Amino acid sequence: MDSNNNIRNKCDTGEAQPRRSFLKTAAVGAALAGAMLMGAGQAQAATTWKIQSVWDAGTVGYDLFEDWCNGMEEKSGGELIFKCFPAKAVAADSNSLFDSVRSGVLQGMNPFTLYWSGKIPASVFLSSYPAGPDQPHQWDIMFYSLGMLEKTREIYEKFGLFYVGPIQHDSNIIHSKEPVNSLDDLKGLKLRVPGGMVAEVFQAFGASTVSMPGSDIFPALEKGTIDAADYVGPAVNWELGFSQVTDYILFGPPGVMSIYQPVDLMDLTVNLRAWNALDPKLQQLVEDEVRIYSQKHYLTIQKRNIEAMEKFKEAGDTVNRLSQEDVTEWRRKAIPIWYKWANKDEDARAIFDIQVEYMMNETVGYIDESDLEGVPGR
């Protein structure tokens, strides 16, 4: 038998079958290995966003935000990572924070929305303002039921930003060296406030206002550069040591912590290009998580506020309360200033119109036609 016959006989008898089986197995193994490598590559390609908060490290506000950011990787199945930073860690101040997110140096920020009143006039109406809607649920209604969220996003997109959603924080309160028992006591008071509409209403009552970052408030009070300071609520203000440099806390009437900024909203805002590059299912996850976090943040802060007020009391601080008559007079002076800011541009007016219609509805009833008669710019 020649060699060719030997080869044919081996084929006929199946002696070449193990080699074919080996090649087939090797091909399947290579395919599986490739799939595993592709999966590993996808895991490594998770989207990472750098997000800076305006909270100082070590405060309850930053601790809450950091915990939320750290949970995003697990909630997204490893597809999205939030790497968060405290105030001044990347962007040194509010202006540079805004610009850093626009340019993509940061992908997101967690600011107090009111900070942008000089850049986006409408932002004065995206957080509570003097004598405006003063209950947290009212703001959620306006954002999520009355079209204010969609309008806000339209406005932010003009700046290369995407406004994901509001984050409920707290009321703002005033700490002072001397008691403030009525609006008359504001006359001549050197007061730190955030600026914008809030500052203008205080000025209408004779206060001398100055704007400064939260981190500068304690030394300014300590040195006597200012007599009083607005900042956030009791929980954070206790941590910042305000009790060491002031003796009095100003609230509104019973049940009202603040008449000038009772619902101080924060938000999550991200770079528009980064948002558009995100898979729609991840976009929805982020939107849902912001709403969940908003409630968690608010409720945790309220619990800490109760605890902090006990500490202020033990430290000898005294609470002064304004009267309901003061609230009425406050609103009377505030309304013309509302319209001054609303008429700064068409976007501010569009947001404000949603709110005025809501405040005039009988379910709220804060103002009626008689309150608006003769108001300039109405």
MOGI-V193863 format. One line per field, one symbol per residue. phi: phi as a letter, one per 40 degrees, with the letter a starting at -180 (. if undefined). burial: 1 if it has 9 or more other C-alpha atoms within 8 Angstrom, else 0. Layout:
phi=???
burial=???
This chain:
phi=.ccccdcccccccgccddcccccccccccccccccccccccccccdcbbcbbccccdgccccdcccccccccccccggcbbbbbbcdgcbccaccccdcccdcgcbcaabbcdcdccccbdcccbbacbdgcdbbdccccccccbbgccccccdccccbgbbccicbcbaccbbbbcbcbbacccccgccbcbcggcdccccccbgcbbabacdcccdcccccgcbcaacaccddcccccgcccbbbbbbbccdgbcabbacbccbabbbccccccccddccdccccccccccdcccccccccccdcccccccccgcbcbbccccccccdccccdccdcdccccaccccccccdccdccccccbgcbbdccbcgccgc
burial=000001000110000000000000000000000000000000100100111111110011111111011101100101111111111000110101110111010111111111111000111111111110110001111111001110111011100111111111111111111001011011101111111111111110111111010000110110000111111111111100111011111111100111111111111111110110000001101110011011101100110111111011100010011110011001111111111111111011111101100011000010100001001000
